[in-house]
Amino acid sequence: MVMYLLMAAAFVLGAVLLGVGLYLTRQDEFPHWWRSWMLWPLVEVTPRVTHLQGWAGVALGVSILAIGLTPVVPEVLGGVLVLVAMVGYLAGAVLFVYSTYLSRRVAR
């Protein structure tokens, strides 16, 4: 029972991150109602920063969805999904850190 609850939570969280990430990749700025509580690591939000944040969300969403699927697939496919999840997580983390760096960099 607990496994199914964790799988459901992974699917919901992964789908939300994937959806929000895809939304941000198509926008040039964050929605205005997010500014007060979601943008704390960012200083100067440019369209490039917004797109990179979106791709970071997509990568993390795919990572969570891949981990959520591992209990219900065969072992070999589960191993591949774990590798996909690890790569997705690393890509998301790198994109997030890079976009935060770009937002804090002083324009010259």
MOPAC internal coordinates of N, CA, C and O (Angstrom, degrees):
PM7 1SCF
backbone

  N    0.0000 0     0.00 0     0.00 0    0    0    0
  C    1.4379 1     0.00 0     0.00 0    1    0    0
  C    1.5251 1   111.43 1     0.00 0    2    1    0
  O    1.2310 1   120.28 1   136.55 1    3    2    1
  N    1.3308 1   117.08 1   -43.45 1    3    2    1
  C    1.4573 1   121.37 1  -179.19 1    5    3    2
  C    1.5307 1   110.37 1   -64.62 1    6    5    3
  O    1.2310 1   120.68 1   141.54 1    7    6    5
  N    1.3456 1   116.30 1   -38.46 1    7    6    5
  C    1.4599 1   119.60 1   179.67 1    9    7    6
  C    1.5291 1   110.59 1   -60.38 1   10    9    7
  O    1.2310 1   120.21 1   138.54 1   11   10    9
  N    1.3270 1   117.21 1   -41.46 1   11   10    9
  C    1.4592 1   119.88 1  -179.04 1   13   11   10
  C    1.5272 1   111.80 1   -68.57 1   14   13   11
  O    1.2310 1   120.34 1   145.57 1   15   14   13
  N    1.3234 1   116.96 1   -34.43 1   15   14   13
  C    1.4635 1   119.88 1   175.65 1   17   15   14
  C    1.5253 1   111.36 1   -66.39 1   18   17   15
  O    1.2310 1   120.75 1   138.94 1   19   18   17
  N    1.3326 1   116.16 1   -41.06 1   19   18   17
  C    1.4637 1   119.96 1   177.56 1   21   19   18
  C    1.5231 1   111.36 1   -66.71 1   22   21   19
  O    1.2310 1   120.53 1   141.36 1   23   22   21
  N    1.3385 1   116.60 1   -38.64 1   23   22   21
  C    1.4624 1   119.64 1   176.95 1   25   23   22
  C    1.5190 1   110.71 1   -64.12 1   26   25   23
  O    1.2310 1   120.35 1   137.69 1   27   26   25
  N    1.3272 1   116.93 1   -42.31 1   27   26   25
  C    1.4662 1   120.47 1   178.77 1   29   27   26
  C    1.5254 1   110.70 1   -63.29 1   30   29   27
  O    1.2310 1   120.13 1   138.05 1   31   30   29
  N    1.3253 1   117.35 1   -41.95 1   31   30   29
  C    1.4588 1   120.74 1   177.65 1   33   31   30
  C    1.5247 1   110.99 1   -62.97 1   34   33   31
  O    1.2310 1   120.35 1   139.52 1   35   34   33
  N    1.3398 1   116.94 1   -40.48 1   35   34   33
  C    1.4642 1   120.58 1   178.15 1   37   35   34
  C    1.5212 1   111.00 1   -64.54 1   38   37   35
  O    1.2310 1   120.01 1   138.89 1   39   38   37
  N    1.3217 1   117.59 1   -41.11 1   39   38   37
  C    1.4602 1   120.18 1   179.40 1   41   39   38
  C    1.5240 1   111.15 1   -65.22 1   42   41   39
  O    1.2310 1   120.50 1   137.40 1   43   42   41
  N    1.3280 1   116.66 1   -42.60 1   43   42   41
  C    1.4697 1   119.77 1  -179.05 1   45   43   42
  C    1.5303 1   110.25 1   -66.62 1   46   45   43
  O    1.2310 1   120.10 1   130.49 1   47   46   45
  N    1.3221 1   117.41 1   -49.51 1   47   46   45
  C    1.4553 1   120.91 1  -179.04 1   49   47   46
  C    1.5242 1   111.31 1   -63.52 1   50   49   47
  O    1.2310 1   120.27 1   136.09 1   51   50   49
  N    1.3248 1   117.08 1   -43.91 1   51   50   49
  C    1.4622 1   120.51 1   178.32 1   53   51   50
  C    1.5099 1   112.28 1   -62.78 1   54   53   51
  O    1.2310 1   120.30 1   138.14 1   55   54   53
  N    1.3244 1   117.03 1   -41.86 1   55   54   53
  C    1.4642 1   120.48 1   179.70 1   57   55   54
  C    1.5257 1   111.22 1   -66.99 1   58   57   55
  O    1.2310 1   120.20 1   140.90 1   59   58   57
  N    1.3319 1   117.22 1   -39.10 1   59   58   57
  C    1.4658 1   120.28 1   178.29 1   61   59   58
  C    1.5275 1   110.47 1   -64.63 1   62   61   59
  O    1.2310 1   120.33 1   133.11 1   63   62   61
  N    1.3268 1   116.98 1   -46.89 1   63   62   61
  C    1.4637 1   119.84 1   178.54 1   65   63   62
  C    1.5214 1   111.68 1   -62.37 1   66   65   63
  O    1.2310 1   120.33 1   138.97 1   67   66   65
  N    1.3103 1   116.98 1   -41.03 1   67   66   65
  C    1.4568 1   121.00 1   178.57 1   69   67   66
  C    1.5298 1   110.72 1   -63.93 1   70   69   67
  O    1.2310 1   120.25 1   135.27 1   71   70   69
  N    1.3085 1   117.14 1   -44.73 1   71   70   69
  C    1.4625 1   120.90 1   179.89 1   73   71   70
  C    1.5189 1   112.63 1   -65.30 1   74   73   71
  O    1.2310 1   120.43 1   133.84 1   75   74   73
  N    1.3240 1   116.79 1   -46.16 1   75   74   73
  C    1.4620 1   120.40 1   179.15 1   77   75   74
  C    1.5277 1   110.17 1   -65.06 1   78   77   75
  O    1.2310 1   120.66 1   140.59 1   79   78   77
  N    1.3244 1   116.35 1   -39.41 1   79   78   77
  C    1.4607 1   119.72 1   178.17 1   81   79   78
  C    1.5159 1   112.28 1   -62.54 1   82   81   79
  O    1.2310 1   120.60 1   135.06 1   83   82   81
  N    1.3208 1   116.46 1   -44.94 1   83   82   81
  C    1.4635 1   119.71 1   177.58 1   85   83   82
  C    1.5263 1   111.11 1   -63.81 1   86   85   83
  O    1.2310 1   120.16 1   142.16 1   87   86   85
  N    1.3134 1   117.30 1   -37.84 1   87   86   85
  C    1.4603 1   121.18 1   177.09 1   89   87   86
  C    1.5342 1   110.51 1   -61.23 1   90   89   87
  O    1.2310 1   120.38 1   133.87 1   91   90   89
  N    1.3354 1   116.88 1   -46.13 1   91   90   89
  C    1.4602 1   120.14 1  -177.22 1   93   91   90
  C    1.5195 1   112.38 1   -69.35 1   94   93   91
  O    1.2310 1   119.75 1   151.02 1   95   94   93
  N    1.3281 1   118.09 1   -28.98 1   95   94   93
  C    1.4639 1   119.14 1   177.82 1   97   95   94
  C    1.5198 1   111.45 1   -66.95 1   98   97   95
  O    1.2310 1   119.92 1   158.32 1   99   98   97
  N    1.3220 1   117.76 1   -21.68 1   99   98   97
  C    1.4656 1   121.88 1  -179.06 1  101   99   98
  C    1.5337 1   112.96 1   -96.35 1  102  101   99
  O    1.2310 1   119.93 1   174.28 1  103  102  101
  N    1.3286 1   117.74 1    -5.72 1  103  102  101
  C    1.4648 1   122.13 1  -177.25 1  105  103  102
  C    1.5224 1   109.71 1  -107.16 1  106  105  103
  O    1.2310 1   120.91 1   -19.83 1  107  106  105
  N    1.3357 1   115.87 1   160.17 1  107  106  105
  C    1.4614 1   120.93 1   176.34 1  109  107  106
  C    1.5235 1   112.79 1  -101.01 1  110  109  107
  O    1.2310 1   120.42 1   172.94 1  111  110  109
  N    1.3231 1   116.81 1    -7.06 1  111  110  109
  C    1.4588 1   120.52 1   176.46 1  113  111  110
  C    1.5249 1   108.97 1  -154.44 1  114  113  111
  O    1.2310 1   121.59 1   -19.06 1  115  114  113
  N    1.3262 1   114.57 1   160.94 1  115  114  113
  C    1.4543 1   119.52 1   176.25 1  117  115  114
  C    1.5291 1   109.11 1   -71.16 1  118  117  115
  O    1.2310 1   119.94 1   -27.42 1  119  118  117
  N    1.3255 1   117.71 1   152.58 1  119  118  117
  C    1.4681 1   118.75 1   173.79 1  121  119  118
  C    1.5308 1   109.74 1   -60.33 1  122  121  119
  O    1.2310 1   120.48 1   -33.58 1  123  122  121
  N    1.3043 1   116.69 1   146.42 1  123  122  121
  C    1.4650 1   120.61 1  -174.03 1  125  123  122
  C    1.5206 1   113.09 1   -64.62 1  126  125  123
  O    1.2310 1   119.74 1   149.62 1  127  126  125
  N    1.3282 1   118.09 1   -30.38 1  127  126  125
  C    1.4619 1   119.32 1  -179.14 1  129  127  126
  C    1.5182 1   112.61 1   -75.77 1  130  129  127
  O    1.2310 1   119.07 1   173.56 1  131  130  129
  N    1.3430 1   119.38 1    -6.44 1  131  130  129
  C    1.4635 1   122.43 1   174.90 1  133  131  130
  C    1.5202 1   112.10 1   -89.30 1  134  133  131
  O    1.2310 1   119.39 1   163.45 1  135  134  133
  N    1.2784 1   118.77 1   -16.55 1  135  134  133
  C    1.4586 1   121.81 1  -169.90 1  137  135  134
  C    1.5262 1   114.43 1   -55.87 1  138  137  135
  O    1.2310 1   119.30 1   140.79 1  139  138  137
  N    1.2890 1   118.95 1   -39.21 1  139  138  137
  C    1.4613 1   119.82 1  -172.83 1  141  139  138
  C    1.5313 1   113.68 1   -75.30 1  142  141  139
  O    1.2310 1   119.45 1   150.36 1  143  142  141
  N    1.3009 1   118.65 1   -29.64 1  143  142  141
  C    1.4700 1   118.23 1  -172.71 1  145  143  142
  C    1.5235 1   114.29 1  -122.29 1  146  145  143
  O    1.2310 1   118.82 1   169.67 1  147  146  145
  N    1.2974 1   119.86 1   -10.33 1  147  146  145
  C    1.4610 1   119.47 1  -179.00 1  149  147  146
  C    1.5108 1   114.67 1  -108.59 1  150  149  147
  O    1.2310 1   119.74 1   164.45 1  151  150  149
  N    1.2923 1   118.11 1   -15.55 1  151  150  149
  C    1.4569 1   119.82 1  -172.51 1  153  151  150
  C    1.5201 1   113.34 1  -103.15 1  154  153  151
  O    1.2310 1   119.44 1  -158.65 1  155  154  153
  N    1.3069 1   118.67 1    21.35 1  155  154  153
  C    1.4627 1   120.59 1  -175.40 1  157  155  154
  C    1.5277 1   114.52 1   -58.82 1  158  157  155
  O    1.2310 1   117.28 1   147.01 1  159  158  157
  N    1.3479 1   122.78 1   -32.99 1  159  158  157
  C    1.4696 1   116.63 1   179.17 1  161  159  158
  C    1.5288 1   112.69 1   -82.69 1  162  161  159
  O    1.2310 1   119.92 1   168.54 1  163  162  161
  N    1.3227 1   117.75 1   -11.46 1  163  162  161
  C    1.4553 1   121.06 1  -175.01 1  165  163  162
  C    1.5196 1   110.59 1   -97.11 1  166  165  163
  O    1.2310 1   120.91 1   -36.17 1  167  166  165
  N    1.3309 1   115.87 1   143.83 1  167  166  165
  C    1.4584 1   121.16 1   178.97 1  169  167  166
  C    1.5205 1   109.78 1  -106.66 1  170  169  167
  O    1.2310 1   119.91 1   119.65 1  171  170  169
  N    1.3131 1   117.79 1   -60.35 1  171  170  169
  C    1.4596 1   123.33 1  -179.23 1  173  171  170
  C    1.5270 1   108.49 1  -113.02 1  174  173  171
  O    1.2310 1   120.41 1   -71.38 1  175  174  173
  N    1.3253 1   116.82 1   108.62 1  175  174  173
  C    1.4611 1   121.42 1  -175.85 1  177  175  174
  C    1.5274 1   108.84 1   -91.43 1  178  177  175
  O    1.2310 1   121.28 1   -69.44 1  179  178  177
  N    1.3228 1   115.16 1   110.56 1  179  178  177
  C    1.4601 1   121.99 1   176.49 1  181  179  178
  C    1.5276 1   108.33 1  -106.34 1  182  181  179
  O    1.2310 1   119.77 1   -12.95 1  183  182  181
  N    1.3309 1   118.05 1   167.05 1  183  182  181
  C    1.4648 1   119.06 1   176.10 1  185  183  182
  C    1.5320 1   112.61 1   -57.33 1  186  185  183
  O    1.2310 1   119.99 1   143.02 1  187  186  185
  N    1.3199 1   117.62 1   -36.98 1  187  186  185
  C    1.4586 1   120.32 1   179.23 1  189  187  186
  C    1.5330 1   111.45 1   -63.87 1  190  189  187
  O    1.2310 1   120.85 1   137.71 1  191  190  189
  N    1.3234 1   115.97 1   -42.29 1  191  190  189
  C    1.4656 1   120.61 1   178.04 1  193  191  190
  C    1.5236 1   110.19 1   -63.69 1  194  193  191
  O    1.2310 1   120.30 1   137.93 1  195  194  193
  N    1.3185 1   117.03 1   -42.07 1  195  194  193
  C    1.4639 1   120.79 1   179.03 1  197  195  194
  C    1.5206 1   110.94 1   -62.17 1  198  197  195
  O    1.2310 1   120.23 1   136.04 1  199  198  197
  N    1.3229 1   117.17 1   -43.96 1  199  198  197
  C    1.4727 1   120.38 1   179.48 1  201  199  198
  C    1.5248 1   111.32 1   -64.77 1  202  201  199
  O    1.2310 1   120.24 1   137.98 1  203  202  201
  N    1.3320 1   117.15 1   -42.02 1  203  202  201
  C    1.4659 1   119.81 1   178.32 1  205  203  202
  C    1.5270 1   111.70 1   -64.66 1  206  205  203
  O    1.2310 1   120.39 1   141.30 1  207  206  205
  N    1.3274 1   116.86 1   -38.70 1  207  206  205
  C    1.4623 1   120.15 1   176.00 1  209  207  206
  C    1.5317 1   110.13 1   -63.00 1  210  209  207
  O    1.2310 1   120.64 1   141.64 1  211  210  209
  N    1.3299 1   116.37 1   -38.36 1  211  210  209
  C    1.4625 1   120.30 1   176.74 1  213  211  210
  C    1.5110 1   112.18 1   -63.04 1  214  213  211
  O    1.2310 1   120.46 1   134.65 1  215  214  213
  N    1.3307 1   116.73 1   -45.35 1  215  214  213
  C    1.4725 1   119.03 1   179.05 1  217  215  214
  C    1.5283 1   111.31 1   -66.36 1  218  217  215
  O    1.2310 1   120.10 1   147.87 1  219  218  217
  N    1.3218 1   117.42 1   -32.13 1  219  218  217
  C    1.4699 1   120.09 1   174.81 1  221  219  218
  C    1.5236 1   110.19 1   -63.88 1  222  221  219
  O    1.2310 1   120.25 1   138.69 1  223  222  221
  N    1.3293 1   117.12 1   -41.31 1  223  222  221
  C    1.4657 1   120.85 1   176.68 1  225  223  222
  C    1.5162 1   112.21 1   -64.40 1  226  225  223
  O    1.2310 1   120.35 1   140.51 1  227  226  225
  N    1.3248 1   116.94 1   -39.49 1  227  226  225
  C    1.4690 1   120.54 1   177.06 1  229  227  226
  C    1.5236 1   110.11 1   -62.29 1  230  229  227
  O    1.2310 1   120.46 1   133.40 1  231  230  229
  N    1.3232 1   116.73 1   -46.60 1  231  230  229
  C    1.4716 1   120.27 1  -178.76 1  233  231  230
  C    1.5267 1   111.31 1   -62.94 1  234  233  231
  O    1.2310 1   119.99 1   137.17 1  235  234  233
  N    1.3197 1   117.63 1   -42.83 1  235  234  233
  C    1.4656 1   120.16 1   179.01 1  237  235  234
  C    1.5229 1   111.67 1   -68.93 1  238  237  235
  O    1.2310 1   120.18 1   143.10 1  239  238  237
  N    1.3322 1   117.26 1   -36.90 1  239  238  237
  C    1.4642 1   120.17 1   176.42 1  241  239  238
  C    1.5175 1   112.31 1   -63.30 1  242  241  239
  O    1.2310 1   120.55 1   136.13 1  243  242  241
  N    1.3236 1   116.55 1   -43.87 1  243  242  241
  C    1.4680 1   120.70 1   177.47 1  245  243  242
  C    1.5268 1   109.92 1   -63.47 1  246  245  243
  O    1.2310 1   120.56 1   140.55 1  247  246  245
  N    1.3281 1   116.53 1   -39.45 1  247  246  245
  C    1.4610 1   120.68 1   178.72 1  249  247  246
  C    1.5282 1   111.25 1   -60.95 1  250  249  247
  O    1.2310 1   120.36 1   134.06 1  251  250  249
  N    1.3138 1   116.92 1   -45.94 1  251  250  249
  C    1.4708 1   120.45 1  -179.15 1  253  251  250
  C    1.5240 1   110.92 1   -67.85 1  254  253  251
  O    1.2310 1   120.34 1   139.44 1  255  254  253
  N    1.3329 1   116.96 1   -40.56 1  255  254  253
  C    1.4696 1   119.59 1   177.69 1  257  255  254
  C    1.5243 1   111.46 1   -63.24 1  258  257  255
  O    1.2310 1   120.30 1   140.31 1  259  258  257
  N    1.3311 1   117.02 1   -39.69 1  259  258  257
  C    1.4632 1   120.14 1   179.23 1  261  259  258
  C    1.5232 1   111.16 1   -63.98 1  262  261  259
  O    1.2310 1   120.10 1   138.04 1  263  262  261
  N    1.3208 1   117.42 1   -41.96 1  263  262  261
  C    1.4675 1   120.08 1   177.61 1  265  263  262
  C    1.5203 1   110.57 1   -65.86 1  266  265  263
  O    1.2310 1   120.39 1   142.08 1  267  266  265
  N    1.3269 1   116.87 1   -37.92 1  267  266  265
  C    1.4616 1   120.22 1   179.69 1  269  267  266
  C    1.5116 1   113.75 1   -65.26 1  270  269  267
  O    1.2310 1   120.41 1   152.89 1  271  270  269
  N    1.3227 1   116.82 1   -27.11 1  271  270  269
  C    1.4714 1   120.36 1  -179.72 1  273  271  270
  C    1.5277 1   113.99 1   -83.66 1  274  273  271
  O    1.2310 1   119.65 1   163.02 1  275  274  273
  N    1.3169 1   118.28 1   -16.98 1  275  274  273
  C    1.4639 1   120.06 1  -173.22 1  277  275  274
  C    1.5268 1   115.78 1   -59.06 1  278  277  275
  O    1.2310 1   118.01 1   146.59 1  279  278  277
  N    1.3373 1   121.40 1   -33.41 1  279  278  277
  C    1.4693 1   118.57 1  -178.90 1  281  279  278
  C    1.5293 1   114.62 1   -70.26 1  282  281  279
  O    1.2310 1   119.53 1   162.81 1  283  282  281
  N    1.3249 1   118.50 1   -17.19 1  283  282  281
  C    1.4605 1   120.09 1  -172.87 1  285  283  282
  C    1.5253 1   113.63 1  -110.15 1  286  285  283
  O    1.2310 1   119.88 1  -172.51 1  287  286  285
  N    1.3258 1   117.84 1     7.49 1  287  286  285
  C    1.4663 1   120.87 1   179.40 1  289  287  286
  C    1.5258 1   109.30 1  -116.35 1  290  289  287
  O    1.2310 1   119.92 1   -16.67 1  291  290  289
  N    1.3370 1   117.76 1   163.33 1  291  290  289
  C    1.4681 1   119.75 1   176.56 1  293  291  290
  C    1.5333 1   111.76 1   -60.29 1  294  293  291
  O    1.2310 1   121.23 1   -18.04 1  295  294  293
  N    1.3322 1   115.25 1   161.96 1  295  294  293
  C    1.4609 1   120.80 1  -172.81 1  297  295  294
  C    1.5249 1   113.57 1   -59.35 1  298  297  295
  O    1.2310 1   119.80 1   136.43 1  299  298  297
  N    1.3166 1   117.99 1   -43.57 1  299  298  297
  C    1.4636 1   120.46 1  -177.70 1  301  299  298
  C    1.5271 1   110.02 1   -64.44 1  302  301  299
  O    1.2310 1   120.56 1   133.84 1  303  302  301
  N    1.3142 1   116.54 1   -46.16 1  303  302  301
  C    1.4622 1   120.20 1   177.61 1  305  303  302
  C    1.5283 1   110.50 1   -65.36 1  306  305  303
  O    1.2310 1   120.14 1   144.89 1  307  306  305
  N    1.3175 1   117.33 1   -35.11 1  307  306  305
  C    1.4584 1   120.80 1   175.79 1  309  307  306
  C    1.5181 1   111.72 1   -62.03 1  310  309  307
  O    1.2310 1   120.54 1   140.57 1  311  310  309
  N    1.3203 1   116.57 1   -39.43 1  311  310  309
  C    1.4632 1   120.47 1   176.93 1  313  311  310
  C    1.5170 1   111.81 1   -64.38 1  314  313  311
  O    1.2310 1   120.79 1   138.86 1  315  314  313
  N    1.3294 1   116.09 1   -41.14 1  315  314  313
  C    1.4660 1   120.10 1   177.01 1  317  315  314
  C    1.5293 1   110.16 1   -63.81 1  318  317  315
  O    1.2310 1   120.41 1   138.73 1  319  318  317
  N    1.3309 1   116.82 1   -41.27 1  319  318  317
  C    1.4684 1   120.16 1   179.10 1  321  319  318
  C    1.5236 1   111.59 1   -64.13 1  322  321  319
  O    1.2310 1   120.27 1   143.72 1  323  322  321
  N    1.3240 1   117.08 1   -36.28 1  323  322  321
  C    1.4668 1   119.75 1   177.14 1  325  323  322
  C    1.5282 1   110.11 1   -65.17 1  326  325  323
  O    1.2310 1   120.16 1   139.38 1  327  326  325
  N    1.3317 1   117.30 1   -40.62 1  327  326  325
  C    1.4626 1   119.92 1   176.42 1  329  327  326
  C    1.5262 1   111.53 1   -63.89 1  330  329  327
  O    1.2310 1   120.60 1   137.98 1  331  330  329
  N    1.3313 1   116.45 1   -42.02 1  331  330  329
  C    1.4644 1   120.74 1   176.80 1  333  331  330
  C    1.5273 1   109.78 1   -61.21 1  334  333  331
  O    1.2310 1   120.47 1   138.31 1  335  334  333
  N    1.3150 1   116.70 1   -41.69 1  335  334  333
  C    1.4612 1   120.87 1  -179.97 1  337  335  334
  C    1.5277 1   111.17 1   -64.18 1  338  337  335
  O    1.2310 1   120.21 1   138.62 1  339  338  337
  N    1.3280 1   117.20 1   -41.38 1  339  338  337
  C    1.4624 1   120.03 1   179.57 1  341  339  338
  C    1.5253 1   111.38 1   -65.88 1  342  341  339
  O    1.2310 1   120.49 1   136.43 1  343  342  341
  N    1.3169 1   116.68 1   -43.57 1  343  342  341
  C    1.4645 1   120.42 1   178.81 1  345  343  342
  C    1.5274 1   110.38 1   -65.58 1  346  345  343
  O    1.2310 1   120.53 1   137.92 1  347  346  345
  N    1.3334 1   116.59 1   -42.08 1  347  346  345
  C    1.4586 1   120.13 1   178.11 1  349  347  346
  C    1.5140 1   112.29 1   -62.42 1  350  349  347
  O    1.2310 1   120.73 1   138.53 1  351  350  349
  N    1.3221 1   116.21 1   -41.47 1  351  350  349
  C    1.4619 1   119.54 1   178.82 1  353  351  350
  C    1.5219 1   111.20 1   -63.99 1  354  353  351
  O    1.2310 1   120.46 1   133.85 1  355  354  353
  N    1.3285 1   116.73 1   -46.15 1  355  354  353
  C    1.4630 1   119.89 1   179.02 1  357  355  354
  C    1.5204 1   111.52 1   -62.76 1  358  357  355
  O    1.2310 1   120.40 1   137.61 1  359  358  357
  N    1.3324 1   116.83 1   -42.39 1  359  358  357
  C    1.4649 1   120.00 1   178.57 1  361  359  358
  C    1.5250 1   110.84 1   -62.96 1  362  361  359
  O    1.2310 1   120.30 1   137.01 1  363  362  361
  N    1.3204 1   117.04 1   -42.99 1  363  362  361
  C    1.4587 1   120.40 1   178.44 1  365  363  362
  C    1.5199 1   112.45 1   -62.80 1  366  365  363
  O    1.2310 1   120.94 1   137.43 1  367  366  365
  N    1.3231 1   115.80 1   -42.57 1  367  366  365
  C    1.4639 1   119.54 1   179.73 1  369  367  366
  C    1.5300 1   111.06 1   -65.58 1  370  369  367
  O    1.2310 1   120.16 1   137.29 1  371  370  369
  N    1.3220 1   117.29 1   -42.71 1  371  370  369
  C    1.4696 1   120.87 1   179.10 1  373  371  370
  C    1.5257 1   110.48 1   -64.44 1  374  373  371
  O    1.2310 1   119.96 1   136.07 1  375  374  373
  N    1.3276 1   117.69 1   -43.93 1  375  374  373
  C    1.4629 1   120.38 1   178.78 1  377  375  374
  C    1.5254 1   111.73 1   -63.40 1  378  377  375
  O    1.2310 1   120.36 1   140.40 1  379  378  377
  N    1.3181 1   116.91 1   -39.60 1  379  378  377
  C    1.4648 1   120.30 1   178.81 1  381  379  378
  C    1.5230 1   110.69 1   -64.14 1  382  381  379
  O    1.2310 1   120.11 1   132.41 1  383  382  381
  N    1.3296 1   117.39 1   -47.59 1  383  382  381
  C    1.4620 1   121.00 1  -179.06 1  385  383  382
  C    1.5296 1   110.18 1   -64.38 1  386  385  383
  O    1.2310 1   120.00 1   138.35 1  387  386  385
  N    1.3294 1   117.60 1   -41.65 1  387  386  385
  C    1.4612 1   120.99 1  -179.71 1  389  387  386
  C    1.5353 1   111.07 1   -65.30 1  390  389  387
  O    1.2310 1   120.12 1   136.84 1  391  390  389
  N    1.3155 1   117.37 1   -43.16 1  391  390  389
  C    1.4595 1   119.46 1  -179.84 1  393  391  390
  C    1.5291 1   110.86 1   -67.52 1  394  393  391
  O    1.2310 1   120.02 1   145.26 1  395  394  393
  N    1.3238 1   117.56 1   -34.74 1  395  394  393
  C    1.4634 1   120.30 1   175.56 1  397  395  394
  C    1.5238 1   110.44 1   -66.25 1  398  397  395
  O    1.2310 1   120.65 1   139.50 1  399  398  397
  N    1.3247 1   116.36 1   -40.50 1  399  398  397
  C    1.4641 1   120.63 1   176.26 1  401  399  398
  C    1.5290 1   110.48 1   -60.38 1  402  401  399
  O    1.2310 1   120.42 1   134.47 1  403  402  401
  N    1.3412 1   116.81 1   -45.53 1  403  402  401
  C    1.4615 1   120.16 1   179.95 1  405  403  402
  C    1.5248 1   111.69 1   -62.19 1  406  405  403
  O    1.2310 1   120.06 1   144.56 1  407  406  405
  N    1.3133 1   117.49 1   -35.44 1  407  406  405
  C    1.4633 1   120.06 1  -178.61 1  409  407  406
  C    1.5253 1   111.80 1   -73.64 1  410  409  407
  O    1.2310 1   120.19 1   156.82 1  411  410  409
  N    1.3136 1   117.25 1   -23.18 1  411  410  409
  C    1.4659 1   121.06 1  -178.73 1  413  411  410
  C    1.5267 1   112.73 1   -98.23 1  414  413  411
  O    1.2310 1   120.49 1   169.49 1  415  414  413
  N    1.3170 1   116.66 1   -10.51 1  415  414  413
  C    1.4647 1   121.08 1  -178.45 1  417  415  414
  C    1.5257 1   109.88 1   -69.96 1  418  417  415
  O    1.2310 1   121.27 1   -41.50 1  419  418  417
  N    1.3118 1   115.18 1   138.50 1  419  418  417
  C    1.4578 1   120.17 1   179.12 1  421  419  418
  C    1.5240 1   108.08 1   -80.17 1  422  421  419
  O    1.2310 1   120.64 1   -52.74 1  423  422  421
  N    1.3250 1   116.38 1   127.26 1  423  422  421
  C    1.4605 1   120.73 1   178.48 1  425  423  422
  C    1.5249 1   110.09 1   -69.34 1  426  425  423
  O    1.2310 1   121.06 1   -43.51 1  427  426  425
  N    1.3153 1   115.59 1   136.49 1  427  426  425
  C    1.4808 1   119.92 1  -178.18 1  429  427  426
  C    1.4836 1   110.77 1  -114.69 1  430  429  427
  O    1.2310 1   120.10 1   180.00 1  431  430  429

